[in-house]
Amino acid sequence: MDDLELLLTEAYDDGVVTEVIRPAAVLPEESARRVLMELALHDVRMDGVWWSEPATWRRYDRAWNGTDGGTGSSELLGTIQIAYGVPTRYEITIFRATITRIGQRHGLTVSDLCNEALGYGGLTLETCPRADLKPPPRPFRPEL
C-alpha cells in the first residue's frame, strides 16, 4: 500500500474518526527517544505492528505479510500525525490521530492508539506535556 492509497483510504473512509489533539501533546526528549526506539523495534516489516515515518506513525492489526515486504493481509487501524523537532529540536509533537473503520471494528479509540505509542516513553495522552499556547501577536498598525 503506497502513501497515496493510504491518504485516499483515510480521506474517503466514511467510518474514520479523526481527533485534533489540543493543545498538542509534546514528548520530551528522553520519552521521544524511547518511543522512536520502540516503534523501530515493533516495525511492521519485522513482525511488529507499527510503521513510523517522519510525519506519521501508523498502527496495523498485524505485521506485513505480503510479497516483497508489502502489507499483504494486514490492515491499517489508525494513524498518529506528528512533527519532529517541534517545539524544540529533540521533542516530538502529536497533533492529530485518526482511527479507521477497521480500527473501530477492533474497538480502538484515539486515546488507545495514542496511549499505546506514548506508553513506550512512559506516558499517556493524559500525562503527556502539552504545547504552550500563546495568543497570536497583535497586528501591526502604523501610527497615522
N, C-alpha and C positions, 0 to 999 in steps of 0.2 A: 504494500500500500504506500503510495507516494504522498508527498506533502499536499498536493492539490486534491487528491482523493480524500485525505483526512480533513482538509478545510471544508470541502463540499459536504462531507458527512456531518460535520458539526453545524454547518450553516443551514442545511435542509432537513435535518433530523427533527421531526416535529415533537419528539419526546425529550429533547435536550433541555437540561436545566443549567443555566449559567448564572453565577453569582459573582458580582464585583465585590472584592474584599475591601471594605472601607472602615477605618483607614487601613491602608495596605499593611500587610504583615511583613516585618523586616527581620530576616535571620541574621543574627550577629555572626561575626567571622568564624568563631570556633564551631558553632552549630552548623553554619553553612558548609564548612569543610567536611564535617561528619555526614551531613545529608548527601553531599555530592559523592563522597566515597561509597556510601551505602547504595545509592542509586546505581553507581557503576558496578558494584558487586551483584546487584539484583537486575542486571540488564537483560532484556528480553532475548537477546542473542546468545545469552549464556545461562539459560534455564531460569531466568528471573521473570519479573512482570512489569518492569519499568523501562521506558525508553526516554532518555534525557537528552535534550538538545539545548542550545543557548537561549531560546526563548520559551520553551515548553517542556514540561515533564508529562509524559503520557503513561497511563496505567492500563495494562491489558489484563484479561482474565487468565492468561497462561502464557508461557514462553512461546516465542515464534517457532513454528514447526514446518514452515513452507520450504519449498525447494530454493536453493541458493540463498538461504538466510531470510526468506520472505516471511510475511506474517502467517501464512497458512491458515489454520482454523482459529487462531487467536483473535479475540475481539476487543476493540477499544472500549474501556469502561468510562474513562474520564481523562481530562487534561487539567494541568495547572499552568497558568501563564505567569512567567517570572521575568525579572530583569536582573542580570548580574551587574555588580559594581554600582548599585544604587541603594541607598543614598551615598555610601562611601565605597571605596574601591573593592573591599573584600566582603561586602554584605550582599545579600540576595533579597529582592523584594518580590513578594507574591501579591499579585493584584487582581487575578481573576481565576475562577475554577469552573469547569464545565463537566457535567455528568451526562453521558449519552443515554439513549433509550435503553440500550443493553445494560448499561451500568445501573440504571434504575431498576431493571428487572432483577439484577443481582442484589438489590437493596442498598446500593451505595448512595451516600449523600455527599454534599460538598464538604461538610465537616469531616466525614470519614476519610475522604480522599486526601484532604489537606493534612489531617492528623496522622495518616499513615506515613506520608513523606516527612513531615516535621518530626515525627517520633524518632526517626533516625538521628536527629540532632537533640533529642531530649526535650522537645517542645510539643505543644498542641496549638491549634489555632487560637484558643483562648489565652494561652500563656505566652504566645509569641509577641515580642515587642512590636509596636505599631509605628508607622511613619508619623513624623511630626508635621501636622498640617498647619501651615501658616496662611494667614489671609493674603490674597494677591496684593501686589503693590498698588498704590494709588495711581491713577492715570496722570500722565504729565499734562499740565495745563499751563501754558505760558502766561505770564503776567501781561496784562494789557494796560 
